[in-house]
């Protein structure tokens, strides 16, 4: 029998929200519009997990920015207080704070954290504001979307201006003995992949992983989440596809959030297994680097993934098995969230 505080919290949810909060452990993706109670459902999920036996120390919730993380932490603490748990019993972090903690745990330096614009202006005092924005965007795409390092870019026999600027910038970071904001996620992914004992330790801490505002995550953050959630894939994600698809409905997929599901293959379970795409050091990166400022990348939009399985987009999409867990199927739960969904004119 559930504790009264948890039972009452679940009773306040709409039927589809409750179904999501109490879905069987495994990969669950909830898609609904702003103001429909996604974070409320995520908090209810955490309280339900704890009430049904999950170890709070093995639950991690992540979101996109510090303000959202602070708000979520406050709500989670309030939900767990009636269960006798102290504040901070469940780890709530931004992706960058989580990456920083992973790097520190692995003995890697996490300071100084350098401001990219300040470094660029120190390197090129006369650089324009527009050039700073262009390089900032290009460097983030190289680090987070393409997933390459300076060493890999340096293998390009004919580097273009973006590649040369990137190499100079990375050299400046190394000379300063620091790292930038993007490195907190990008380096933590590489570190986990290179050190199996560290990965096992963090998978234990993220035995149940919850992701809020999934539409805001980039490819490296998604990769980090999936890496930590494997192999059990007890990952629960919520997001708003309107905030993604509404940006650009007809000019190709965005590189953000719910759209950042790499092209994969369909499994026997009917789900989609992500494949990791990284440029090999043995392959010329000139095309990738040259195109990084003008392409959104080759990703599948959620609407494409969902249609491939025969499930229409709309309302709350609960997808156990979405990432290929054997024996699972995709289930669409509609009703109150579906009725609340807002569409942009002209969007599919």
C-alpha positions in Angstrom: 0.0 0.0 0.0 1.3 3.4 -1.0 2.0 6.1 1.7 -0.9 8.5 1.9 1.2 11.5 0.6 2.1 9.5 -2.5 -1.4 8.2 -3.0 -2.9 11.7 -2.7 -0.3 13.1 -5.1 -1.2 10.4 -7.7 -4.9 11.1 -7.1 -4.5 14.7 -8.1 -3.1 13.7 -11.5 -5.2 13.2 -14.7 -5.6 9.6 -15.8 -2.9 9.9 -18.5 -0.5 11.7 -16.1 -1.0 8.9 -13.5 -0.4 6.2 -16.1 2.9 7.8 -17.0 4.0 8.4 -13.3 3.3 4.7 -12.5 4.4 3.1 -15.8 6.5 -0.1 -15.3 10.2 0.6 -15.0 11.9 1.0 -18.4 12.3 3.6 -21.1 9.3 6.0 -20.9 9.0 9.1 -23.1 6.2 11.6 -22.3 5.4 14.3 -24.9 2.9 17.1 -24.0 2.6 20.9 -24.4 3.7 23.6 -22.0 1.5 23.9 -19.0 0.2 20.4 -19.1 1.9 19.1 -16.0 4.9 17.3 -17.3 7.2 18.3 -14.4 4.4 17.6 -12.0 4.2 14.1 -13.5 8.0 13.7 -13.2 7.9 14.6 -9.5 5.1 12.2 -8.9 7.1 9.5 -10.7 10.0 10.1 -8.3 7.8 9.9 -5.3 6.1 6.7 -6.6 9.5 5.1 -7.3 10.7 5.8 -3.8 7.4 4.6 -2.3 7.6 1.4 -4.3 11.1 0.5 -3.1 13.6 2.5 -5.2 16.7 3.7 -3.4 16.7 7.5 -3.5 20.5 7.5 -3.8 20.2 5.7 -7.1 17.7 8.1 -8.6 19.0 11.1 -10.6 16.9 13.8 -12.3 18.4 16.2 -14.8 17.2 19.2 -16.7 18.5 21.9 -19.0 19.3 25.0 -16.8 20.1 25.8 -13.2 16.8 27.7 -12.6 14.8 24.6 -13.7 17.0 22.3 -11.7 16.7 24.4 -8.5 12.9 24.5 -8.9 12.7 20.8 -9.5 14.9 20.0 -6.5 12.6 22.1 -4.3 9.6 20.2 -5.6 11.2 16.8 -5.2 12.3 17.6 -1.7 8.8 18.7 -0.8 7.3 15.5 -2.3 9.8 13.3 -0.4 9.7 15.1 3.0 6.5 13.2 4.1 8.4 10.0 3.4 11.0 11.0 6.0 13.8 11.8 3.5 16.1 14.8 3.9 16.5 17.5 1.3 18.8 16.4 -1.4 18.1 12.7 -1.0 17.5 12.5 -4.7 20.2 13.9 -7.0 18.8 16.8 -9.1 21.3 18.4 -11.6 21.6 20.2 -14.8 23.4 18.2 -17.5 26.5 20.4 -17.1 26.6 20.1 -13.3 26.2 16.3 -13.7 29.1 16.3 -16.2 31.2 18.3 -13.8 30.6 15.9 -11.0 31.5 13.0 -13.2 34.7 14.6 -14.4 35.7 15.4 -10.8 34.9 11.9 -9.7 37.2 10.6 -12.4 40.0 12.8 -11.2 39.8 15.2 -14.2 40.2 18.9 -13.8 37.0 21.0 -13.7 38.6 24.4 -13.1 39.1 27.0 -14.3 35.8 27.1 -16.3 36.6 29.7 -19.0 34.1 32.0 -20.8 34.3 31.3 -24.5 33.6 34.9 -25.6 36.3 36.2 -23.2 38.8 33.7 -24.7 37.9 34.6 -28.2 38.3 38.3 -27.5 41.6 37.7 -25.9 42.8 35.8 -28.9 41.4 38.3 -31.4 40.8 41.7 -29.8 39.1 43.2 -32.9 36.7 40.3 -33.4 33.1 41.4 -34.1 30.1 40.4 -32.1 28.7 38.6 -35.2 31.9 36.6 -35.6 31.9 35.7 -31.9 28.3 34.3 -32.3 29.3 32.4 -35.4 32.3 30.8 -33.8 30.4 30.1 -30.6 27.7 28.3 -32.5 30.2 26.4 -34.7 32.4 25.3 -31.7 29.4 24.0 -29.8 28.2 22.1 -32.8 31.6 20.5 -33.2 31.8 19.6 -29.6 28.2 18.6 -28.8 26.5 17.7 -32.1 29.4 16.2 -34.2 31.3 15.1 -31.1 34.9 15.7 -32.3 38.0 16.7 -30.5 40.8 19.1 -31.5 43.0 16.1 -32.1 40.5 14.7 -34.6 40.0 18.0 -36.3 43.8 18.4 -36.6 43.9 15.3 -38.8 42.1 17.2 -41.6 44.8 17.8 -44.3 43.0 20.9 -45.6 41.4 22.6 -42.6 39.0 25.5 -43.4 38.7 28.8 -41.4 36.3 27.3 -38.8 38.6 24.3 -38.3 41.7 26.5 -37.9 39.8 28.8 -35.5 38.7 25.8 -33.5 42.2 24.4 -33.2 43.5 27.8 -32.1 40.7 28.2 -29.5 41.3 24.7 -28.1 45.0 25.4 -27.9 44.2 28.6 -25.9 42.1 26.6 -23.5 44.9 24.1 -23.0 47.5 26.8 -22.4 45.2 28.3 -19.7 44.8 24.8 -18.2 41.0 25.2 -18.3 37.9 24.0 -20.1 34.7 25.6 -21.3 31.0 25.0 -20.6 30.5 22.5 -23.4 33.4 20.5 -22.2 31.6 19.6 -19.0 29.3 17.3 -21.0 31.4 16.4 -24.0 34.4 15.3 -21.8 32.3 13.5 -19.3 30.8 11.3 -22.1 34.3 10.4 -23.4 35.5 9.8 -19.9 32.7 7.4 -19.1 33.2 5.5 -22.4 36.9 5.2 -21.7 36.7 4.1 -18.0 34.3 1.1 -17.4 34.6 1.2 -13.6 33.6 4.9 -13.6 30.7 4.2 -15.9 29.5 1.3 -13.7 29.7 3.6 -10.6 27.6 6.3 -12.3 25.1 3.9 -13.8 24.5 2.8 -10.2 23.9 6.4 -9.2 21.5 6.8 -12.2 19.7 3.5 -11.9 16.5 5.5 -12.3 17.2 8.5 -14.6 14.6 11.2 -15.2 15.0 13.9 -17.8 12.9 17.1 -17.8 12.5 19.5 -20.7 13.8 16.8 -23.1 13.2 19.2 -26.1 16.1 21.3 -24.9 18.9 18.7 -24.8 21.5 18.5 -27.4 23.0 15.4 -29.0 25.8 15.0 -26.4 23.4 15.4 -23.5 21.1 12.8 -25.0 24.1 10.6 -25.5 25.1 11.0 -21.8 21.6 10.2 -20.7 21.4 7.0 -22.8 24.9 6.0 -21.7 24.0 6.3 -18.0 20.7 4.6 -18.4 22.0 1.5 -20.2 21.7 -1.4 -20.0 18.5 -1.5 -17.9 17.2 1.7 -19.6 15.2 2.8 -16.7 14.9 6.3 -18.1 11.8 8.6 -17.9 11.9 11.7 -20.1 9.3 14.5 -20.6 9.2 17.2 -23.2 7.2 19.4 -25.5 7.5 18.6 -29.2 5.7 21.9 -30.0 8.7 23.8 -28.7 10.9 21.8 -31.1 8.8 21.2 -34.2 7.3 24.7 -34.0 10.7 26.3 -34.6 11.0 25.0 -38.2 8.4 22.6 -39.4 9.3 22.4 -43.0 13.0 23.1 -43.4 14.4 19.9 -41.8 14.9 18.6 -38.3 16.3 20.7 -35.5 19.3 19.6 -33.5 17.6 20.2 -30.3 15.8 18.0 -27.7 13.1 15.6 -28.7 14.4 15.8 -32.3 17.8 14.6 -31.3 17.2 10.9 -31.7 20.0 9.7 -34.0 18.9 7.6 -37.0 18.6 4.1 -35.8 17.3 0.7 -36.8 14.0 -0.8 -35.8 14.2 -3.7 -33.3 12.1 -6.8 -33.0 10.3 -5.0 -30.2 9.2 -2.3 -32.6 11.3 0.4 -30.8 14.1 2.5 -32.2 17.7 1.8 -31.0 19.9 4.9 -31.3 23.1 4.6 -33.1 26.1 6.7 -32.1 27.5 8.8 -34.8 31.0 10.1 -34.5 33.5 11.2 -37.1 36.5 8.9 -37.3 40.0 10.3 -37.0 40.8 8.4 -40.2 38.2 10.3 -42.1 38.6 13.8 -43.5 36.6 16.2 -41.4 36.7 19.1 -43.8 33.1 18.5 -45.0 31.8 18.2 -41.5 33.6 21.3 -40.2 32.7 23.4 -43.3 29.0 22.4 -43.0 28.7 22.7 -39.2 27.5 26.4 -39.4 24.9 25.8 -42.1 23.3 22.4 -41.4 21.1 21.2 -38.7 22.6 17.7 -38.9 21.1 14.3 -39.9 18.7 13.5 -37.1 15.2 12.0 -37.0 12.4 14.1 -35.6 10.2 12.5 -33.0 7.3 12.8 -35.4 9.2 10.6 -37.9 10.2 8.1 -35.3 6.6 7.8 -34.0 5.1 7.5 -37.5 7.5 4.8 -38.3 5.9 2.7 -35.5 2.4 3.6 -36.5 1.7 5.8 -33.5 0.4 9.3 -34.2 1.9 12.3 -32.4 -0.4 13.9 -29.9 -1.0 14.5 -26.3 1.0 12.2 -24.0 3.1 9.6 -25.6 4.2 7.0 -23.2 6.8 4.8 -24.9 8.1 1.8 -22.9 10.6 0.1 -25.2 11.1 3.3 -27.2 14.9 2.7 -27.1 14.6 -1.0 -28.0 14.0 -2.8 -24.7 13.0 -6.4 -25.7 9.4 -7.4 -25.4 8.1 -3.9 -24.9 5.6 -2.0 -27.2 4.8 1.6 -27.7 1.6 2.9 -26.2 0.0 6.2 -26.8 -2.1 7.6 -24.0 -4.3 10.5 -25.1 -7.2 12.5 -23.6 -6.7 15.6 -21.4 -3.1 16.2 -22.6 -4.1 15.6 -26.2 -6.9 18.1 -25.9 -4.6 20.7 -24.5 -2.0 20.3 -27.2 -1.2 23.5 -29.2 -0.2 23.3 -32.8 1.6 25.9 -34.9 -0.2 26.9 -38.1 1.1 24.8 -41.0 2.9 22.2 -38.9 2.3 18.5 -39.5 
